[in-house]
Amino acid sequence: METYLVGKHETMVGFQGNQDMGHYQQDLARFLEFHLNNIGDPFQQGNYKLNTKIVERAVLDHYASLWRAPWPYDADNPDSYWGYVLTMGATEGNLYALASARDYLSGKKLISEPGGDGDGQSASQMMYVQAVPPTPVGGNGASGNGDRDAATRANTYRPVAFYSEDTHYSVIKAVRTLAIDTFAAIGRREYPGQCPTADEWPMEVPSKGGPEGSGEIDVEALERLVRFFAERGHPILLLLNFGTTFKGAYDNVEKIAGRLVPIFAEHGLLEREIEFEPGRTDLRRGFWVHVDGALGAGFMPFLRIAAAQEHGSELAVQLHREMKGKIPEFDFGLEVHGVDVVSSLVMSGHKWQGAPWPCGVFMTKNKFRVEPPSQPAYTGSPDTTFAGSRNGLSPLVLWDHLASRSIREHATAAVRALRVTRYLESSLRELEDRLDREDRLPEGGLYVDRSSMALTVRFRQPHDDVVEKWSLSCQPMPTNAGGLRHYAHVFAMPSVTEEKIDEFVEDLFAEGAFDRPEPPSKPQRPVGASTFAADVRPLALVPVIGRGMQ
């Protein structure tokens, strides 16, 4: 096993995983003598004392500062961050975010069981409750459009999920697991023929430029789709990507917020009163914006730090060479018309940071949380996380990564990754010219492409031997003309050097490196149902290729 892993380690370039982790054994091996379990809430110690929660809180504070959330954690401040270190990767964070958003938007809450006097057992129990839609003043006909008003009220606690066709498959898995309706499912079922963007409701929000585009969400299409459902009283659950799986694209969170906040204001979604107890109401929003920053949230804050360096400084000059314009907004510091737009954010710890196992960070704000459940007597800590038992080694790894360098050194590493990605792109374009000069260029070229600011470059899928040696992630992608192209990509993670890129490119230059069976000109439809029964409705598109599946 060790021999195999050592051999693969040096040529792992196809995935969003930093392989530069040689220092962890020296720094952290001594902690393998303990069963470290951070079960329960990270801000309460609990009864299981072999934990690393004090380090976990340091990690969370640090990322709260990088993501511009009020910190340190303050239970009494509604705007304070709350979060925890994930035992899985960003998939767990996406699942937790969607579960939180579903309950928040659908009028659910955990409250103390009525009738307790504060001393008996009933006072320690919690109940999971559902509010009912508000009753209009003056009856259904008060506005002169009773049927429409009744339909809108019925949708008050029926959130609708929106995400792009480049979204990671874990989001689709979470939507199915949590039984959250997508705009496509509701549109096809309840509003057939009324799609504002196409003749038929698309299963996902289109990406800008279609399949051959950059991979970021089509803001114009998203705006029209969201407006349609906001007009009909639905709460909006929006999932945005900050570094897509294959193209490394960033949804334009700031532009989207600028378009959607006025829609939310127009349709009463900025603030809604929900009554759970007589005379006591909760103020909640009618929208939730979750950002899947599995890769991007880990390194983009350091580019922001580099951009804030004194004009003319070496680091600022290096950054300007790699990108023009402002650093994209994506986190809790983004405000539009006084509204802090982002409700939750997730990051993987095994991608940019290079943790030796999957982990990550989930973060939200106190004001968006559905009340935490009761305090279990067994663990002595509220079970506010998704996983229950949680890996206590992960906070140590993340803190080791953060504390082993200065902030400036982290910023320098982020700028270097952009430079290496540009080197990778130019090397592949130069390879295309070299192959063309020797009349060995495959028909159609190498399809070299890079999305704006992405840490990945995609290109024509090479021979299986090259894929195997370099652990390339491959994906068939339809063209706008209806054809099919087979792509591979390389991620310029901190462990990928220019020297490694040179070696990789030389393997691609070798005779037969792009000899592969001719792919079909059009996607092959698998054998399946020719149509649906009359009462069967599509709920969500479930990809089996792409989206990181290969």
C-alpha positions in Angstrom: 0.0 0.0 0.0 2.7 2.4 1.0 4.7 1.7 -2.2 1.6 2.4 -4.3 0.9 5.7 -2.5 4.4 6.9 -2.8 4.4 6.2 -6.5 1.1 8.1 -7.1 1.9 11.0 -4.7 4.5 12.7 -6.9 2.3 12.7 -10.1 -1.1 13.6 -8.5 -2.1 16.7 -10.5 -5.7 16.1 -11.7 -7.7 16.9 -8.5 -8.3 19.7 -6.1 -6.0 18.3 -3.4 -2.8 19.8 -2.2 -0.3 17.0 -1.8 2.3 19.1 0.0 1.9 17.7 3.5 5.4 16.4 4.5 5.5 18.3 7.7 2.3 16.8 9.2 4.0 13.6 10.4 6.6 15.6 12.3 4.1 18.1 13.8 1.1 15.9 14.6 2.2 12.2 14.9 2.3 12.5 18.7 -1.5 13.2 18.7 -2.2 9.8 17.3 -1.7 8.4 20.8 -5.2 9.8 21.7 -8.7 9.1 20.6 -9.7 12.7 19.8 -13.4 13.2 19.5 -15.0 16.7 19.2 -18.5 15.4 19.7 -21.1 18.1 20.1 -21.0 21.9 19.8 -17.5 23.3 19.4 -18.2 26.1 21.8 -19.2 23.9 24.7 -16.6 21.6 26.2 -18.9 18.7 27.0 -18.2 15.6 29.1 -15.8 13.9 26.6 -12.6 15.6 27.6 -10.2 14.1 25.0 -11.1 16.7 22.5 -9.4 19.6 20.6 -12.3 22.1 20.8 -10.0 24.9 21.9 -8.0 24.5 18.7 -11.2 24.1 16.7 -12.4 27.5 18.0 -9.1 29.1 17.0 -9.5 27.7 13.5 -13.1 28.9 13.3 -12.1 32.4 14.6 -9.4 32.6 12.0 -11.7 31.7 9.1 -14.4 34.0 10.4 -11.9 36.8 10.2 -10.8 35.8 6.7 -14.5 35.5 5.6 -15.3 38.9 7.3 -17.8 37.6 9.8 -18.1 39.2 13.3 -15.7 37.3 15.6 -14.9 35.8 18.1 -18.0 33.7 18.6 -20.6 35.5 20.8 -23.7 33.5 21.6 -25.6 36.7 22.4 -24.8 38.5 19.2 -27.2 37.6 16.3 -24.6 38.6 13.7 -21.8 36.6 15.3 -20.6 33.6 13.3 -21.3 30.0 14.3 -19.7 27.0 12.7 -17.8 23.8 13.1 -15.0 21.7 11.6 -16.4 19.1 9.3 -15.5 15.4 9.5 -16.4 14.9 5.9 -15.5 17.4 3.2 -17.6 20.2 1.8 -20.3 17.6 1.0 -21.2 17.5 4.7 -21.3 21.3 4.8 -23.6 21.5 1.8 -25.9 18.9 3.4 -25.9 20.8 6.7 -26.5 24.2 4.9 -29.4 22.9 2.9 -31.0 21.2 6.0 -30.6 24.5 7.9 -32.0 26.5 5.0 -34.9 24.2 4.5 -36.0 24.5 8.2 -35.4 28.2 8.3 -37.3 29.0 5.2 -40.2 26.6 5.8 -41.1 28.0 9.2 -39.7 25.2 11.3 -38.1 25.6 14.7 -36.9 23.8 17.8 -38.6 25.2 20.9 -38.9 24.1 24.5 -41.8 21.9 25.2 -44.8 23.9 26.5 -45.8 23.5 30.1 -42.4 23.1 31.7 -41.7 25.1 34.9 -37.9 25.1 34.5 -37.3 22.3 37.0 -38.9 19.2 35.7 -37.9 16.9 32.9 -40.3 18.6 30.4 -38.3 21.8 30.6 -35.2 20.0 29.2 -37.1 18.6 26.2 -37.3 20.3 22.8 -40.1 20.0 20.2 -39.6 20.4 16.4 -42.6 22.5 15.2 -44.0 23.9 12.0 -45.6 27.4 11.7 -48.7 27.8 9.6 -49.0 30.4 6.8 -50.3 33.8 7.9 -54.0 34.6 7.7 -54.6 37.8 5.6 -56.4 40.7 7.2 -59.9 41.1 5.6 -60.1 37.6 4.1 -59.1 36.2 0.7 -60.7 39.0 -1.2 -58.9 41.9 0.5 -56.6 42.6 -2.4 -59.2 41.9 -5.1 -57.4 38.8 -6.3 -58.4 36.1 -3.8 -57.3 33.0 -5.7 -53.8 34.5 -6.4 -53.5 35.7 -2.8 -54.5 32.3 -1.4 -51.9 30.6 -3.7 -49.2 33.0 -2.6 -50.0 32.4 1.1 -49.9 28.6 0.5 -46.3 29.0 -0.8 -45.1 31.0 2.2 -43.2 28.1 3.7 -42.4 26.2 0.4 -38.8 27.0 -0.4 -37.5 26.5 -3.9 -33.9 25.6 -4.6 -31.8 27.1 -7.5 -28.3 25.9 -8.6 -26.4 25.9 -11.9 -25.7 23.0 -14.3 -22.0 23.1 -13.1 -22.9 22.5 -9.5 -21.1 19.7 -7.6 -23.1 16.5 -7.5 -23.2 16.6 -3.7 -25.7 19.4 -3.9 -28.1 17.3 -6.0 -27.6 14.4 -3.5 -28.4 16.7 -0.7 -31.6 18.1 -2.4 -32.8 14.5 -2.9 -31.9 13.4 0.6 -33.7 16.4 2.2 -36.7 16.3 -0.2 -36.2 19.9 -1.2 -38.2 21.0 -4.2 -36.1 22.5 -7.1 -37.5 25.2 -9.3 -37.7 22.7 -12.1 -39.8 20.2 -10.1 -42.3 22.8 -9.1 -42.3 24.6 -12.4 -43.0 21.4 -14.4 -45.6 20.3 -11.9 -47.5 23.5 -11.1 -46.6 26.0 -13.8 -46.2 24.1 -17.1 -45.6 26.2 -20.1 -44.9 29.3 -18.0 -41.1 29.2 -17.8 -39.7 32.7 -18.2 -36.5 31.6 -19.9 -37.4 28.8 -22.3 -40.2 26.8 -23.7 -39.7 24.1 -21.1 -38.4 24.4 -17.6 -34.7 23.5 -17.5 -33.7 21.1 -14.8 -31.0 23.4 -13.5 -30.1 27.1 -14.0 -28.1 27.3 -17.2 -24.4 28.2 -17.0 -23.1 31.3 -18.8 -22.2 30.5 -22.4 -23.7 27.0 -22.3 -21.7 23.8 -22.0 -18.6 25.4 -23.6 -18.8 28.5 -21.4 -16.8 29.4 -18.3 -18.9 27.4 -15.9 -20.3 30.3 -13.9 -24.1 30.6 -13.5 -26.1 32.6 -16.0 -27.1 35.7 -13.9 -29.7 36.9 -16.4 -31.5 33.5 -16.4 -31.2 33.2 -12.7 -32.8 36.6 -12.1 -35.8 35.8 -14.3 -36.3 32.4 -12.6 -36.1 33.8 -9.1 -38.4 36.6 -9.9 -41.1 34.2 -11.2 -41.1 32.2 -7.9 -40.7 35.2 -5.6 -43.8 36.8 -7.3 -45.7 33.6 -6.2 -44.7 33.8 -2.6 -42.0 31.1 -2.5 -38.9 31.5 -0.3 -35.7 31.3 -2.3 -32.9 28.9 -1.5 -29.9 29.7 -3.7 -26.7 27.7 -4.0 -23.7 29.4 -5.6 -20.3 28.0 -6.5 -17.0 29.6 -5.7 -14.8 27.3 -7.7 -16.7 24.7 -9.6 -15.4 21.1 -9.7 -14.2 20.8 -13.2 -13.8 24.3 -14.7 -12.9 26.0 -11.4 -15.4 28.8 -12.2 -16.7 31.4 -9.7 -20.3 32.5 -9.7 -20.5 36.3 -9.6 -21.9 36.5 -6.0 -21.8 40.3 -5.9 -23.6 40.8 -9.2 -26.2 38.2 -8.3 -26.9 39.9 -4.9 -27.3 43.2 -6.7 -29.9 41.7 -9.0 -31.8 39.7 -6.4 -32.0 41.9 -3.3 -34.4 44.3 -5.0 -36.6 41.4 -6.0 -36.5 40.1 -2.4 -37.5 43.6 -1.1 -40.3 44.0 -3.7 -41.9 40.7 -2.6 -41.5 40.9 1.1 -38.6 38.4 1.4 -36.2 40.6 3.3 -38.1 40.2 6.6 -41.0 38.0 7.6 -42.7 37.6 10.9 -43.3 34.0 12.1 -45.3 33.3 15.2 -44.4 30.2 17.2 -45.8 31.3 20.6 -48.7 33.6 21.3 -47.5 37.2 21.1 -43.9 36.2 20.3 -42.6 36.3 16.7 -39.4 35.5 15.0 -38.1 37.8 12.3 -36.7 35.7 9.4 -35.7 36.3 5.8 -37.5 34.7 2.9 -34.2 33.8 1.2 -31.0 31.9 1.9 -27.8 32.2 -0.1 -25.3 29.4 0.4 -21.8 29.5 -1.1 -20.0 26.3 -1.9 -16.4 27.5 -1.6 -14.8 24.1 -1.3 -11.7 25.4 -3.0 -12.1 29.1 -3.6 -13.0 30.0 0.0 -9.6 28.6 1.1 -7.3 30.7 -1.0 -9.3 33.7 -2.3 -9.2 35.6 1.0 -5.4 35.6 0.8 -5.6 37.2 -2.7 -7.7 39.9 -1.1 -4.9 40.4 1.5 -2.3 40.6 -1.4 -4.5 43.2 -3.2 -4.6 45.3 0.0 -0.8 45.5 0.1 0.8 48.9 -0.4 0.7 49.9 -4.1 4.0 49.0 -5.7 5.0 46.4 -3.2 6.4 43.2 -4.6 3.4 41.1 -3.6 0.9 43.7 -5.1 3.0 43.8 -8.3 3.0 40.0 -8.6 -0.8 39.8 -8.1 -1.4 42.5 -10.8 0.6 40.4 -13.3 -1.8 37.5 -12.7 -5.2 39.2 -12.5 -6.7 42.6 -13.3 -9.7 44.1 -11.5 -11.0 43.5 -8.0 -11.0 40.3 -6.0 -14.5 38.7 -6.3 -16.8 39.0 -3.3 -18.3 35.8 -1.8 -18.4 35.9 2.0 -20.2 37.4 5.0 -18.8 40.9 4.3 -20.8 41.2 1.1 -23.6 43.8 1.6 -26.1 45.1 -0.9 -28.5 48.0 0.1 -27.5 47.3 3.7 -28.4 43.6 3.5 -25.7 41.0 4.4 -26.4 38.6 1.6 -24.5 35.3 2.4 -26.3 33.0 4.9 -23.8 30.1 5.0 -20.4 29.1 3.6 -18.5 25.9 3.3 -14.8 25.1 2.5 -12.9 21.8 2.2 -9.8 21.4 4.3 -8.1 18.8 2.1 -8.1 21.0 -1.0 -6.1 24.2 -0.7 -4.8 23.4 2.8 -3.7 19.9 2.0 -5.1 18.0 5.0 -4.2 14.3 4.8 -7.9 13.3 5.0 -11.2 14.9 4.0 -12.4 17.6 6.4 -13.6 21.2 6.1 -15.3 24.2 7.7 -19.0 25.1 7.8 -20.0 28.6 8.9 -23.2 30.6 9.2 -24.5 33.3 11.6 -26.4 33.0 14.8 -29.5 34.7 13.4 -29.9 32.1 10.7 -29.9 29.1 13.0 -32.9 27.2 14.0 -32.7 26.9 17.8 -30.1 24.3 18.9 -31.5 21.0 20.3 -31.4 20.0 23.9 -28.2 19.2 25.8 -27.7 15.4 25.8 -26.9 14.1 29.2 -24.5 11.5 27.7 -22.1 13.9 26.0 -22.8 17.0 28.0 -22.7 19.2 24.9 -25.5 20.3 22.5 -25.6 18.1 19.4 -25.7 21.1 17.0 -23.5 19.6 14.3 -24.5 17.1 11.6 -22.0 14.4 12.3 -22.3 13.7 16.1 -18.8 12.2 16.7 -16.3 14.4 14.9 -12.6 14.0 14.1 -10.6 15.8 16.7 -7.4 15.6 14.5 -8.8 17.8 11.8 -8.7 21.1 13.8 -5.0 20.3 14.6 -4.2 19.9 10.9 -6.0 23.0 9.9 -4.4 25.1 12.7 -1.0 23.7 11.8 -1.5 24.9 8.2 -2.7 28.3 9.3 -0.1 28.9 12.0 3.0 27.5 10.2 3.1 30.6 7.9 2.5 34.3 8.3 -0.5 35.9 6.7 1.8 37.5 4.1 3.3 34.0 3.3 -0.2 32.6 2.8 -0.9 35.5 0.4 2.3 34.9 -1.4 1.4 31.2 -1.9 -2.0 32.2 -3.3 -0.5 34.5 -5.8 2.1 31.9 -6.7 -0.8 29.4 -7.5 -2.2 31.9 -10.1 1.3 32.2 -11.6 1.7 28.4 -11.9 -1.8 28.1 -13.4 -0.8 30.7 -16.1 2.4 28.8 -16.7 0.3 25.6 -17.1 -2.0 27.2 -19.6 0.8 28.7 -21.7 2.7 25.4 -21.6 -0.3 23.6 -23.0 -0.9 26.2 -25.7 2.8 25.9 -26.6 2.4 22.1 -26.7 -0.4 22.6 -29.2 1.9 24.6 -31.5 4.7 22.0 -31.1 2.4 19.2 -32.1 1.0 21.2 -35.0 4.5 21.9 -36.4 5.2 18.2 -36.4 1.8 17.4 -37.9 0.8 15.4 -34.9 -2.0 17.6 -33.6 -5.3 15.8 -33.2 -8.1 17.0 -35.3 -9.8 20.0 -33.6 -6.7 20.8 -31.5 -6.2 20.3 -27.7 -9.3 22.3 -26.6 -7.1 24.3 -24.1 -9.2 26.6 -21.9 -9.2 28.3 -18.6 -12.0 30.1 -16.7 -11.3 33.5 -15.2 -9.0 33.2 -12.1 -9.4 29.5 -12.0 -6.6 27.3 -10.6 -7.3 24.7 -13.3 -6.8 24.4 -17.0 -8.8 21.9 -19.1 -7.7 20.2 -22.3 -8.2 17.3 -24.6 -8.2 13.9 -22.7 -5.0 12.1 -23.5 -4.3 8.4 -23.7 -5.3 6.2 -20.7 -1.7 5.6 -19.8 -1.1 9.3 -19.3 -4.4 9.6 -17.3 -3.3 6.7 -15.1 0.2 8.1 -14.4 -0.9 11.6 -13.6 -4.2 10.8 -11.9 -6.1 13.1 -14.2 -9.7 13.8 -13.7 -11.6 13.4 -17.0 -15.0 14.4 -18.1 -17.0 14.2 -21.3 -18.7 17.6 -22.0 -21.3 18.4 -24.6 -20.6 21.2 -27.1 -23.1 24.0 -27.8 -23.6 22.4 -31.3 -24.7 19.1 -29.7 -21.5 17.2 -30.1 -19.3 15.7 -27.4 -15.7 16.4 -26.3 -13.6 14.5 -23.8 -11.7 16.7 -21.5 -9.1 16.3 -18.7 -7.8 19.0 -16.4 -4.9 19.8 -14.1 -5.2 21.8 -10.9 -2.3 24.0 -10.0 -2.4 23.3 -6.3 0.5 24.3 -4.1 2.1 20.9 -4.6 2.2 21.4 -8.4 5.5 23.0 -9.5 6.6 24.4 -12.8 9.1 21.6 -13.0 6.3 19.0 -12.6 4.3 20.8 -15.3 7.3 20.5 -17.6 7.5 16.8 -17.0 3.8 16.4 -17.6 3.8 18.3 -20.8 6.7 16.2 -22.2 4.6 13.1 -21.6 1.8 14.7 -23.6 4.3 15.5 -26.4 5.4 11.8 -26.6 4.3 9.8 -29.6 0.8 8.4 -29.2 0.0 10.6 -26.1 -3.4 11.6 -27.6 -4.2 8.3 -29.4 -7.6 7.4 -28.2 -10.6 5.6 -29.8 -12.6 8.1 -31.7 -15.4 9.3 -29.4 -19.0 9.4 -30.6 -19.9 12.7 -32.3 -22.9 13.0 -30.1 -23.7 11.9 -26.6 -25.1 8.4 -26.5 -28.4 8.1 -24.7 -28.5 5.1 -22.3 -31.2 2.6 -22.7 -34.0 3.7 -20.4 -37.6 4.9 -20.2 -38.9 6.3 -23.4 -41.3 8.5 -21.5 -42.8 8.9 -18.1 -46.2 7.7 -17.0 -48.9 10.4 -16.9 -48.6 11.1 -13.1 -44.8 10.9 -12.9 -42.9 14.3 -12.6 -39.2 14.9 -12.8 -37.7 16.1 -9.5 -34.0 16.7 -10.1 -31.4 15.9 -12.7 -29.0 13.3 -11.3 -25.7 13.3 -13.2 -23.7 10.1 -13.6 -20.9 11.7 -15.6 -19.1 15.0 -15.0 -19.6 17.1 -11.8 -16.6 15.2 -10.3 -18.1 11.8 -10.8 -15.0 10.5 -12.6 
